[in-house]
């Protein structure tokens, strides 16, 4: 999904992260690498908030202070920060009024001296000082001066920066490679960036060359698997990286390519040549994830199946409800209205029965759990389940 950035995008990003700190998803689990593992409760539901594991640690909150737990459940960095964010490239953003970074021992390696910071990406982090944005490296050295109205993460060696309400891109030396002249942007992906000029979208490469001209409508998407879904005069199609329209703009909607297939409506999937390879009658269908897609069958309000890339039913069961798609080899399903939520593997085997109010996606072998939240979504306690080795 594309996110087009404006001068308010940094605030929007931070706000969205805050919203997800409680529980970040409700889908699936990690596959066990051997039969000598099982899913168990690792961290009891005692925290006031928890987020997905990232780089081996989970972000947790007690009252109004944040810290981190490891995969044994040990609180390795005490809950003492006014605000914290998941680790990225070995460092985590923290706040004590001002913002800085800690390492995985909890040491404040870059002092909390900035008005705002963005996570490290490709070895650099955007920082705000005295109302302007620039970049530091992992030693804390200021490598690009704080002179921009807004700055964002590096992607593929390029970072979006804003001056005078216009966006452009710099490289890691601070060179302004692409002038600040665009109204919106998306990060570089597969060597291309989607930008907006005078209410129309187009694509540029890393030299700033405008590949397509500005003719596409919102919400045209970034490149995925060498193709971009574009909207022209209300209809969707796909272009390649030369700007050639390889699949005509004649469809009512389209999704990005995932694992070699894209959707042109519910139950209709095409390959990158435009050939329809799957066409099913259904209420809804998902993108392919780990080789399978979820389909809500027509004519039965609560009948879900998984299909493979030939369109055949891949798991010989139907389900009353399903949360998301497969991730790390597992997915959370409700077989019947009377049964509990369970994780299944790709054969349909039930590998864990949930007794929690909610269970999140598995990330790095750990999933957030929730109990005792009221119907308005207030309160509740959070913990983690994960894989623990069985005794031999």
GUSEKOL-393337 format. One record per residue: x negated, y, z negated of N, C-alpha, C in turn; residue in three letters. Coordinates in pm, whole numbers, padded with zeros to 5 digits, always signed. Atoms other than C-alpha are relative to their C-alpha. Layout:
N
XYZXYZXYZALA/...
This chain:
392
-00084-00118+00000+00000+00000+00000-00088+00123+00000UNK/+00078-00121-00006-00141+00343+00090+00040+00096-00110UNK/-00029-00108+00093-00170+00621-00160-00065+00123+00057UNK/+00053-00122-00057-00211+00967-00012-00022+00099-00112UNK/+00040-00080+00115-00393+01205-00241+00022+00149+00025UNK/-00009-00144+00000-00315+01567-00314-00081+00051-00116UNK/+00076-00053+00113-00468+01803-00569+00056-00047-00132UNK/-00057+00055+00124-00232+01649-00825-00022-00149-00013UNK/+00010+00147+00001-00335+01292-00743-00077-00052-00119UNK/+00077+00048+00113-00589+01268-01024+00089-00015-00123UNK/-00092+00010+00113-00322+01345-01284+00097-00116+00019UNK/-00093+00109-00027-00084+01103-01115-00065-00135-00025UNK/+00071+00125+00021-00349+00831-01120-00012-00031-00148UNK/+00017+00023+00143-00421+00878-01489+00132-00034-00066UNK/-00130+00028+00058-00052+00883-01572+00045-00141+00032UNK/-00042+00136-00036+00009+00561-01377-00077-00104-00079UNK/+00078+00094+00079-00275+00391-01563+00055-00008-00141UNK/-00056+00000+00134-00127+00498-01894+00127-00082-00007UNK/-00125+00076-00002+00205+00349-01795-00026-00150+00003UNK/+00024+00144-00013+00043+00016-01719-00080-00058-00114UNK/+00082+00053+00108-00164-00013-02034+00079-00098-00086UNK/-00079+00092+00082+00127-00187-02209-00005-00142+00054UNK/+00011+00133-00064+00161-00482-01972+00004+00023+00150UNK/+00027-00043-00135+00049-00476-01614+00070-00080+00108UNK/-00068+00077-00104+00250-00743-01436+00069-00119-00060UNK/-00073+00115+00052+00467-01048-01466-00002-00113+00101UNK/-00001+00098-00107+00344-01299-01219-00066-00132-00035UNK/+00059+00132-00015+00091-01574-01243-00125-00025-00081UNK/+00107+00045+00087-00209-01759-01384-00121-00048+00076UNK/+00124+00043-00063-00565-01874-01316-00008-00151+00006UNK/+00018+00144-00012-00648-02218-01188-00109-00048-00092UNK/+00105+00060+00082-00846-02446-01413-00105-00059+00092UNK/+00106+00049-00086-01184-02526-01264-00027-00148-00023UNK/+00013+00142+00024-01179-02872-01423+00120-00047-00080UNK/-00112+00055+00076-00929-03106-01586-00020+00013-00150UNK/+00031-00011+00141-01100-03038-01918+00034+00139-00053UNK/-00045-00130+00047-00912-02709-01969+00151+00001-00013UNK/-00144-00019+00011-00568-02598-02076+00028+00144-00042UNK/-00039-00136+00036-00379-02273-02128+00045-00001-00145UNK/-00035-00012+00141-00353-02169-02494+00009+00147-00038UNK/+00003-00135+00053-00292-01861-02701-00141+00030-00052UNK/+00136-00038+00040-00629-01689-02738+00005+00116-00099UNK/-00015-00116+00088-00523-01360-02898+00147+00008-00041UNK/-00139-00011+00045-00204-01356-03111+00058+00137+00033UNK/-00068-00125-00034+00053-01087-03035+00001+00094-00122UNK/+00016-00090+00114-00074-00832-03288-00031+00143+00042UNK/+00039-00132-00046-00172-00534-03071+00122+00079+00050UNK/-00109-00087-00044+00047-00236-02982+00000+00021+00151UNK/+00008-00002-00147-00069-00246-02618-00119-00083+00042UNK/+00111+00076-00056-00296-00455-02398+00005+00011+00151UNK/+00005-00003-00147-00413-00447-02037-00077-00119+00051UNK/+00066+00115-00061-00554-00700-01794-00149-00002-00030UNK/+00145+00013+00015-00904-00835-01846-00069+00049+00126UNK/+00081-00049-00110-01166-00671-01632-00146-00005-00045UNK/+00143+00016+00032-01535-00758-01630-00020-00063-00138UNK/+00019+00079+00120-01488-00997-01920+00059+00055-00128UNK/-00057-00061+00120-01310-00764-02163+00142+00049+00027UNK/-00137-00049-00008-00948-00670-02233+00016+00124-00085UNK/-00025-00125+00071-00842-00321-02335+00124-00015-00087UNK/-00111+00015+00094-00619-00316-02646+00016+00129-00080UNK/-00028-00119+00081-00457-00054-02868+00061-00040-00133UNK/-00061+00009+00132-00380-00037-03239+00044+00140-00038UNK/-00058-00134+00023-00148+00255-03317-00042+00091+00115UNK/+00037-00094-00105-00311+00540-03123-00149-00006+00033UNK/+00143+00013-00026-00665+00407-03089-00028-00126+00081UNK/+00029+00105-00097-00819+00187-02819-00135-00066-00026UNK/+00124+00075+00007-01086-00083-02819+00006-00116+00099UNK/+00009+00110-00095-01179-00409-02642-00016-00133-00071UNK/+00018+00137+00048-01153-00785-02704-00066-00082+00110UNK/+00059+00090-00098-01350-01064-02539+00089-00123+00017UNK/-00083+00115-00034-01225-01400-02412+00013-00101-00113UNK/-00021+00083+00118-01262-01563-02753+00103+00063-00093UNK/-00094-00073+00084-01024-01303-02897-00068+00094-00098UNK/+00074-00087+00091-01300-01121-03086+00009+00146+00046UNK/-00003-00143-00030-01262-00742-03105-00144+00050+00000UNK/+00142-00029-00012-01608-00661-02974-00030+00149-00001UNK/+00011-00146+00011-01552-00285-02950+00120+00048-00079UNK/-00111-00034+00090-01341-00151-03239+00097+00100+00061UNK/-00103-00095-00045-01017+00036-03176-00020+00133-00072UNK/+00034-00129+00063-01146+00386-03245+00008+00118+00097UNK/+00000-00107-00099-01107+00582-02922+00140+00055+00023UNK/-00126-00068-00029-00835+00836-02851+00061-00052+00129UNK/-00043+00059-00126-00818+00692-02500-00117-00080+00056UNK/+00102+00079-00069-01008+00423-02308+00064-00065+00122UNK/-00046+00061-00123-00985+00255-01970-00083-00126+00025UNK/+00074+00124-00025-01093-00088-01837-00140+00024+00055UNK/+00137-00011-00048-01458-00151-01754-00005-00006+00152UNK/+00026-00001-00143-01581-00080-01404-00150+00015+00019UNK/+00145+00000-00023-01936-00161-01297-00078+00011-00130UNK/+00073+00008+00125-02037-00227-01656+00021+00113-00098UNK/-00025-00115+00087-01914+00101-01803+00150+00027-00007UNK/-00141-00033+00018-01578+00212-01943+00015+00146-00039UNK/-00034-00138+00033-01433+00558-01956+00068+00004-00136UNK/-00062-00018+00131-01348+00672-02312+00017+00149-00027UNK/-00026-00139+00035-01216+00990-02467+00002+00017-00151UNK/-00009-00045+00139-01271+01159-02799+00036+00149+00000UNK/-00028-00140-00030-01114+01483-02681-00067+00035+00131UNK/+00078-00002-00124-01392+01513-02422-00020-00144+00045UNK/+00009+00134-00056-01463+01217-02194-00143-00036+00039UNK/+00130+00053-00038-01768+00997-02130+00013-00148+00026UNK/+00000+00142-00032-01867+00632-02087-00073-00081-00108UNK/+00067+00095+00087-01958+00335-02308-00040-00124+00079UNK/+00033+00129-00059-02132+00008-02223+00071-00110-00077UNK/-00076+00111+00059-02015-00339-02326-00040-00032-00143UNK/+00031+00012+00143-02188-00315-02663+00074+00106-00081UNK/-00068-00110+00066-01978-00008-02739-00086+00125-00012UNK/+00089-00116+00007-02276+00226-02708+00047+00108+00097UNK/-00039-00113-00083-02188+00571-02576-00122+00040+00083UNK/+00119-00019-00083-02436+00575-02288+00003+00131+00078UNK/-00018-00133-00061-02297+00890-02124+00090+00078-00094UNK/-00073-00069+00108-02187+01140-02391+00136+00052+00043UNK/-00135-00055-00023-01825+01250-02421-00009+00152+00002UNK/+00022-00143-00015-01890+01598-02285+00076+00061+00117UNK/-00067-00048-00120-01673+01621-01975+00149+00024-00026UNK/-00144-00025+00009-01323+01763-01935+00079-00120+00052UNK/-00064+00120-00056-01234+01454-01728-00105-00078+00077UNK/+00087+00085-00082-01407+01159-01559+00086-00103+00071UNK/-00063+00109-00073-01312+00892-01306-00094-00120-00008UNK/+00081+00121+00012-01432+00529-01327-00114-00005+00101UNK/+00111+00021-00093-01765+00434-01172+00044-00090+00115UNK/-00026+00078-00119-01741+00304-00821-00118+00021+00093UNK/+00118-00007-00085-02038+00223-00599-00112+00080-00066UNK/+00111-00060+00073-02272+00349-00871+00015+00147-00034UNK/-00021-00143+00025-02123+00699-00897+00136+00020-00068UNK/-00128-00035+00064-01850+00861-01108+00025+00149+00018UNK/-00039-00141-00008-01662+01184-01048+00023+00053-00141UNK/-00015-00062+00132-01676+01420-01349+00044+00145+00018UNK/-00050-00138-00002-01509+01751-01429-00063+00078-00114UNK/+00065-00086+00099-01696+02028-01607+00029+00145+00035UNK/-00034-00142-00020-01580+02388-01650+00092+00020+00120UNK/-00103-00017-00103-01290+02333-01411-00038-00048+00138UNK/+00044+00045-00131-01493+02189-01122-00049-00144-00008UNK/+00036+00142-00007-01570+01833-01008-00130-00021+00076UNK/+00120+00045-00068-01898+01669-00913-00021-00147-00030UNK/+00027+00143+00019-02070+01329-00949-00126-00023-00082UNK/+00116+00045+00075-02307+01155-01189-00033-00144+00038UNK/+00034+00141-00016-02499+00828-01165+00009-00069-00136UNK/-00019+00076+00123-02511+00556-01432-00097+00039-00112UNK/+00087-00053+00105-02793+00727-01619+00058+00128-00060UNK/-00058-00126+00043-02569+01032-01660-00055+00120+00074UNK/+00059-00110-00077-02775+01237-01416+00102+00061+00095UNK/-00090-00070-00092-02579+01502-01227-00063-00004+00139UNK/+00060+00017-00132-02647+01399-00866+00068+00085+00107UNK/-00072-00091-00090-02382+01612-00693+00065+00107-00088UNK/-00046-00106+00089-02302+01952-00847+00152+00007-00014UNK/-00145-00020+00024-01961+02028-01000+00044+00128+00067UNK/-00039-00117-00078-01827+02258-00732+00133-00019+00073UNK/-00121+00029-00075-01512+02091-00598+00125+00019-00086UNK/-00126-00014+00072-01149+02158-00693+00046-00135-00054UNK/-00031+00138+00039-01094+01780-00707-00098-00091+00072UNK/+00083+00101-00064-01306+01475-00633+00051-00137-00043UNK/-00052+00133+00026-01233+01104-00619-00112-00102+00012UNK/+00101+00105-00002-01414+00768-00618-00065-00015+00138UNK/+00063+00041-00124-01666+00659-00357+00058-00132+00048UNK/-00044+00123-00066-01536+00398-00114-00078-00010+00131UNK/+00079+00022-00121-01763+00255+00153-00097+00116+00025UNK/+00102-00103-00010-02019+00526+00078+00051+00140+00019UNK/-00059-00133-00022-01778+00818+00116+00097+00032-00114UNK/-00094-00045+00103-01586+01021-00144+00080+00118+00051UNK/-00087-00112-00038-01289+01250-00085-00019+00113-00100UNK/+00011-00120+00084-01330+01605-00217+00094+00107+00053UNK/-00096-00105-00038-01101+01905-00217-00059+00138-00025UNK/+00035-00142+00011-01177+02271-00153+00110+00081+00066UNK/-00102-00090-00056-00917+02544-00101+00122-00077+00052UNK/-00120+00079-00030-00632+02291-00099-00012-00085+00126UNK/+00023+00089-00114-00789+02091+00186-00099-00108-00039UNK/+00081+00116+00033-00955+01750+00179-00099-00034+00111UNK/+00101+00052-00091-01274+01619+00337-00079-00109-00071UNK/+00078+00110+00058-01547+01363+00263-00147+00037-00007UNK/+00144-00015+00016-01903+01370+00131-00064-00139-00009UNK/+00072+00125+00022-02172+01100+00127-00071+00006-00136UNK/+00059+00008+00134-02382+00997-00175-00115+00098-00022UNK/+00099-00107+00017-02639+01269-00111+00068+00134-00028UNK/-00074-00124+00016-02364+01529-00143+00024+00072+00130UNK/-00020-00062-00130-02369+01608+00228+00147-00002+00038UNK/-00138-00009-00045-02033+01730+00358+00007-00058+00141UNK/+00000+00069-00129-01995+01473+00636+00123+00036+00080UNK/-00127-00031-00065-01632+01551+00714+00057+00124-00067UNK/-00044-00128+00060-01510+01911+00661+00132-00012-00075UNK/-00125-00005+00076-01235+01990+00410+00104+00076+00082UNK/-00100-00063-00088-00957+02053+00660+00132-00077+00003UNK/-00118+00085-00005-00698+01778+00597+00092+00024-00119UNK/-00100-00026+00103-00377+01803+00396+00015-00117-00098UNK/-00003+00121+00084-00379+01445+00259-00105-00095+00055UNK/+00097+00097-00045-00606+01146+00283+00027-00135-00068UNK/+00017+00126+00071-00650+00779+00202-00148-00034+00004UNK/+00141+00036+00005-00985+00629+00106-00041-00076+00126UNK/+00051+00080-00111-01206+00476+00372+00020-00148-00030UNK/-00023+00143+00010-01113+00115+00430-00031-00062+00134UNK/+00046+00063-00124-01282-00105+00688-00052+00104+00099UNK/+00065-00099-00084-01466+00201+00815+00088+00111+00052UNK/-00094-00101-00050-01157+00414+00878+00076+00063-00116UNK/-00083-00069+00101-00961+00672+00678+00122+00059+00068UNK/-00126-00058-00045-00602+00781+00723+00010+00141-00057UNK/-00007-00139+00044-00561+01160+00707+00122+00068+00061UNK/-00118-00074-00044-00277+01410+00746-00040+00140+00042UNK/+00023-00134-00049-00288+01727+00951+00128+00052+00065UNK/-00121-00062-00054+00014+01948+01015+00114-00101+00012UNK/-00114+00091+00016+00264+01684+00902-00007-00126+00084UNK/+00016+00125-00075+00127+01403+01120-00128-00070-00045UNK/+00114+00080+00043-00110+01119+01034-00082-00048+00118UNK/+00092+00058-00097-00412+01002+01225-00115-00067-00073UNK/+00112+00072+00058-00733+00805+01170-00131+00063+00042UNK/+00135-00047-00028-01094+00917+01145-00100-00109-00038UNK/+00107+00090+00041-01419+00721+01131-00097+00076-00091UNK/+00089-00060+00099-01716+00794+00902-00084+00115+00054UNK/+00064-00118-00058-01861+01049+01144+00096+00119+00006UNK/-00102-00103-00010-01536+01245+01131+00071+00000+00133UNK/-00065+00008-00131-01439+01145+01484+00144-00042-00016UNK/-00143+00028+00008-01061+01149+01520+00034-00105+00106UNK/-00016+00117-00087-00978+00807+01664+00132+00001+00075UNK/-00134+00016-00057-00607+00837+01730+00069+00130+00037UNK/-00082-00119-00009-00503+01198+01728+00105-00005-00109UNK/-00094-00010+00112-00231+01312+01487+00143-00005+00054UNK/-00134+00021-00059+00102+01164+01591+00087-00093-00083UNK/-00073+00102+00074+00207+00907+01330+00074+00059-00120UNK/-00088-00048+00106+00476+00947+01066-00029-00071-00132UNK/+00004+00063+00132+00487+00874+00694+00096-00119-00001UNK/+00123+00029+00073+00426+00610+00559-00096-00092+00076UNK/+00103+00077-00071+00169+00491+00814-00103-00051-00099UNK/+00085+00069+00097-00075+00252+00644-00146-00005+00044UNK/+00143+00014-00028-00452+00206+00619-00029-00132+00071UNK/+00041+00124-00067-00646-00065+00803-00014-00114-00099UNK/+00016+00125+00072-00626-00420+00673-00021-00109+00104UNK/+00030+00109-00094-00784-00713+00855-00006+00052+00144UNK/+00027-00061-00131-00881-00483+01147+00123+00055+00071UNK/-00122-00054-00061-00523-00368+01208+00064+00099-00097UNK/-00073-00096+00082-00319-00072+01084+00145+00006+00046UNK/-00142-00017-00030+00061-00060+01064+00028+00149+00011UNK/-00025-00141-00026+00171+00272+01213+00147+00022+00033UNK/-00140-00035-00025+00506+00447+01235+00004+00116+00099UNK/-00008-00099-00106+00589+00642+01550+00145+00014+00043UNK/-00139-00027-00038+00927+00803+01618+00097-00097-00067UNK/-00090+00084+00077+01087+00592+01347-00017-00149+00015UNK/+00022+00143-00023+00955+00256+01470-00145-00037-00035UNK/+00129+00050+00046+00662+00041+01353-00068-00087+00104UNK/+00084+00089-00079+00377-00126+01538-00138-00005-00063UNK/+00136+00013+00054+00004-00191+01498-00102+00050+00101UNK/+00111-00043-00084-00315-00036+01630-00127-00071-00046UNK/+00131+00050+00038-00673-00165+01638-00093+00119-00027UNK/+00091-00107+00042-00984+00034+01547-00046+00089+00114UNK/+00023-00092-00111-01013+00185+01894+00116+00097+00014UNK/-00121-00081-00012-00670+00340+01843+00101-00058+00096UNK/-00091+00063-00096-00512+00105+02096+00120-00061-00073UNK/-00123+00058+00056-00151+00008+02022+00012-00144+00050UNK/+00006+00140-00042-00190-00369+02031+00133-00073-00023UNK/-00137+00050+00020+00159-00442+01896+00092+00121+00008UNK/-00076-00121-00029+00415-00192+02030+00082+00050-00120UNK/-00081-00062+00105+00594+00051+01798+00148-00012+00037UNK/-00139+00026-00036+00937-00104+01840+00076-00075-00110UNK/-00060+00074+00110+01013-00260+01502+00048+00096-00109UNK/-00059-00087+00103+01224-00121+01217-00090+00016-00121UNK/+00101-00017+00105+00952-00187+00961-00104-00110+00012UNK/+00111+00096-00005+00625-00371+00909-00083+00013-00126UNK/+00092-00003+00113+00380-00462+00635-00143-00016+00052UNK/+00140+00025-00034+00000-00480+00632-00021-00149+00030UNK/+00040+00139-00017-00168-00797+00750-00059-00053-00130UNK/+00052+00070+00117-00235-01040+00465-00027-00144+00042UNK/+00038+00137-00034-00426-01362+00529+00041-00037+00142UNK/-00022+00027-00142-00377-01328+00902+00141+00020+00051UNK/-00140-00019-00041-00001-01259+00904+00055+00129-00056UNK/-00071-00120+00044+00218-00949+00878+00149-00022+00017UNK/-00146+00012-00007+00591-00912+00821+00060+00109+00089UNK/-00079-00095-00080+00827-00750+01071+00146-00014-00039UNK/-00134+00025+00051+01135-00782+00853-00003-00122-00089UNK/-00004+00112+00093+01241-01036+00596+00001-00133+00075UNK/+00007+00133-00059+01138-01386+00698-00064-00009+00137UNK/+00064+00001-00132+00968-01282+01023-00146+00039-00016UNK/+00144-00021+00012+00588-01311+01038-00064-00008+00137UNK/+00072+00000-00127+00354-01229+01326-00149-00019-00027UNK/+00145+00004+00007-00012-01301+01396-00056+00128+00062UNK/+00059-00127-00046-00261-01035+01510+00007+00017+00152UNK/-00027-00016-00143-00166-01096+01873+00144+00045+00025UNK/-00139-00038-00013+00195-01006+01804+00094-00117+00018UNK/-00084+00117-00015+00320-01363+01830+00079-00026-00129UNK/-00081+00037+00115+00610-01452+01599-00029-00146-00033UNK/+00040+00137+00038+00483-01758+01411+00094-00060-00104UNK/-00100+00048+00096+00751-01782+01139+00122+00089+00012UNK/-00124-00076+00000+01116-01678+01158+00105-00079-00078UNK/-00094+00067+00090+01351-01770+00874+00115+00094-00034UNK/-00112-00077+00053+01695-01655+00765-00012+00003-00152UNK/+00018-00011+00144+01654-01522+00412+00039+00139-00048UNK/-00031-00129+00061+01740-01240+00173-00126+00085-00007UNK/+00126-00071+00011+01377-01147+00116-00115-00099+00012UNK/+00120+00083-00008+01023-01275+00162-00119+00085-00037UNK/+00119-00073+00044+00680-01183+00034-00111-00013+00103UNK/+00122+00021-00076+00343-01135+00196-00065-00131-00045UNK/+00072+00120+00039+00120-01441+00195-00107+00034-00103UNK/+00097-00016+00107-00094-01477-00114-00052-00139-00037UNK/+00061+00132+00024-00337-01766-00161+00065-00109+00085UNK/-00050+00098-00095-00188-01936+00143+00148-00027-00003UNK/-00144+00025+00013+00177-01928+00033+00077+00131-00008UNK/-00089-00115+00010+00469-01687+00058+00130-00043-00068UNK/-00125+00025+00071+00782-01664-00158+00118+00044+00087UNK/-00119-00029-00081+01120-01677+00020+00125-00016-00085UNK/-00130+00006+00065+01462-01597-00129+00102-00037+00106UNK/-00082+00055-00107+01698-01809+00075+00135+00068+00013UNK/-00132-00055-00029+02013-01675+00239+00108-00097-00049UNK/-00116+00081+00036+02345-01796+00100-00004-00054-00141UNK/+00008+00044+00139+02224-01869-00251-00074+00108-00076UNK/+00056-00116+00068+02167-01577-00486-00125-00034-00080UNK/+00113+00038+00082+01920-01770-00698-00063-00130+00049UNK/+00068+00116-00056+01728-02007-00475-00126+00046+00071UNK/+00128-00044-00052+01359-01943-00415-00085-00122+00036UNK/+00094+00104-00041+01106-02155-00228-00133+00065+00039UNK/+00129-00045-00053+00740-02128-00126-00023-00066+00135UNK/+00030+00053-00133+00639-02168+00238-00150+00013+00028UNK/+00137-00013-00047+00303-02226+00406-00001+00081+00130UNK/+00013-00086-00117+00174-02048+00716+00060-00058+00128UNK/-00077+00054-00112+00365-02282+00947+00149+00026-00020UNK/-00141-00024+00031+00692-02179+00779+00066-00115-00072UNK/-00057+00116+00068+00740-02517+00612-00002+00020-00151UNK/-00003-00005+00145+00839-02554+00247-00122-00074-00054UNK/+00128+00054+00044+00508-02610+00070+00009-00073-00133UNK/-00021+00064+00130+00631-02708-00277+00140-00059+00001UNK/-00129+00067-00020+00916-02962-00284+00103+00027-00110UNK/-00098-00038+00102+01126-02773-00539+00055+00138+00034UNK/-00055-00135-00005+01356-02473-00548+00008+00053-00142UNK/+00006-00063+00131+01356-02221-00832+00110+00104-00015UNK/-00104-00099+00030+01616-02005-01001-00057+00142+00007UNK/+00064-00130-00006+01369-01715-01031-00151-00019+00003UNK/+00146+00006-00010+01003-01644-00961-00053+00141-00023UNK/+00064-00129+00025+00776-01366-01084-00124+00013+00086UNK/+00114-00028-00085+00550-01253-00803-00042-00119+00084UNK/+00055+00106-00083+00323-01479-00601-00116-00068-00070UNK/+00111+00074+00060+00037-01718-00662-00121+00091-00020UNK/+00126-00068+00029-00272-01576-00826-00088-00098-00076UNK/+00093+00094+00062-00573-01788-00913+00063-00139-00018UNK/-00053+00136-00005-00372-02098-00828+00125-00027-00080UNK/-00118+00021+00084-00071-02047-01057+00103+00110+00027UNK/-00106-00099-00008+00265-01868-01053+00103-00031-00109UNK/-00100+00015+00106+00536-01810-01315+00139-00015+00061UNK/-00132+00028-00058+00878-01961-01232+00099-00037-00110UNK/-00109+00046+00086+01214-02028-01395+00077-00104+00080UNK/-00062+00104-00084+01338-02364-01263+00152+00008+00005UNK/-00146-00012+00008+01700-02322-01382+00033+00108-00101UNK/-00035-00103+00098+01893-02059-01582-00022-00044-00144UNK/+00010+00048+00137+01875-02279-01891-00143-00026-00044UNK/+00137+00036+00034+01502-02349-01874-00086+00123-00029UNK/+00097-00106+00029+01210-02141-02003-00084+00029+00124UNK/+00096-00031-00104+00962-01966-01778-00120-00093-00015UNK/+00116+00090+00002+00677-02199-01682-00097+00041+00111UNK/+00099-00013-00106+00353-02172-01488-00007-00133+00075UNK/+00020+00118-00084+00322-02413-01197-00127+00018+00083UNK/+00109-00008-00096+00029-02499-00972+00057-00019+00141UNK/-00047+00003-00139+00046-02532-00594+00063-00132+00040UNK/-00073+00125-00025+00177-02888-00616+00139+00004-00062UNK/-00126-00008+00073+00470-02770-00831-00008-00055-00140UNK/+00017+00055+00135+00328-02930-01145+00008+00111-00103UNK/-00012-00097+00109+00425-02746-01465-00122-00012-00090UNK/+00125+00004+00076+00105-02651-01649+00007+00078-00131UNK/-00013-00073+00126+00228-02416-01923+00142+00053-00011UNK/-00134-00052+00027+00568-02335-02077-00012+00122-00090UNK/+00012-00124+00076+00602-01978-02198+00107+00009-00109UNK/-00094-00029+00108+00759-01897-02534+00002+00149-00029UNK/+00012-00145+00019+00689-01525-02492+00114+00074+00070UNK/-00101-00084-00064+00924-01243-02401-00042+00034+00143UNK/+00056-00025-00134+00699-01156-02107-00142-00054+00004UNK/+00137+00042-00024+00377-01288-01959-00049+00071+00125UNK/+00055-00072-00114+00153-01092-01726-00076-00089+00096UNK/+00087+00070-00094-00062-01190-01430-00125-00050-00071UNK/+00130+00043+00048-00371-01393-01499-00109+00078+00074UNK/+00117-00068-00052-00690-01195-01451-00121-00052-00075UNK/+00121+00057+00061-01025-01360-01512+00035-00105-00106UNK/-00036+00109+00089-00849-01650-01681+00080+00040-00122UNK/-00075-00049+00116-00652-01436-01929+00125+00073+00049UNK/-00124-00068-00033-00293-01308-01923+00057+00068-00124UNK/-00062-00075+00110-00122-01045-02137+00134-00064-00037UNK/-00128+00050+00050+00167-01167-02353+00069+00107-00083UNK/-00079-00100+00072+00447-00971-02518+00113-00068-00077UNK/-00113+00044+00082+00695-01035-02800+00062+00121-00067UNK/-00069-00095+00088+00955-00835-02991+00014+00141+00056UNK/-00029-00131-00059+01012-00551-02745+00151+00016+00013UNK/-00144-00017-00006+01361-00398-02755+00048+00016+00144UNK/-00056+00000-00135+01597-00378-02456-00030+00128+00077UNK/+00038-00126-00065+01486-00019-02387-00148+00001+00039UNK/+00142+00005-00032+01126-00132-02348-00089+00065-00103UNK/+00078-00064+00106+01012+00018-02676-00059-00105-00095UNK/+00059+00086+00101+00779-00138-02930-00055-00129+00059UNK/+00055+00128-00042+00667-00498-02910-00145-00015-00041UNK/+00138+00031+00032+00338-00667-02984-00061-00082+00115UNK/+00069+00056-00116+00080-00781-02729-00116-00089-00042UNK/+00115+00088+00019-00177-01058-02709-00043-00057+00134UNK/+00048+00063-00123-00337-01293-02456+00011-00151-00010UNK/+00022+00143-00016-00318-01650-02337-00112-00019+00101UNK/+00108+00025-00094-00599-01813-02145-00044-00144-00006UNK/+00053+00136-00006-00809-02120-02085-00102-00021-00110UNK/+00095+00040+00101-00987-02289-02372-00041-00144+00028UNK/+00046+00136-00030-01199-02600-02325+00062-00101-00094UNK/-00049+00110+00082-01046-02924-02447-00120-00073-00062UNK/+00107+00083+00055-01257-03137-02680-00020-00123+00086UNK/+00032+00122-00080-01435-03422-02502+00050-00125-00073UNK/
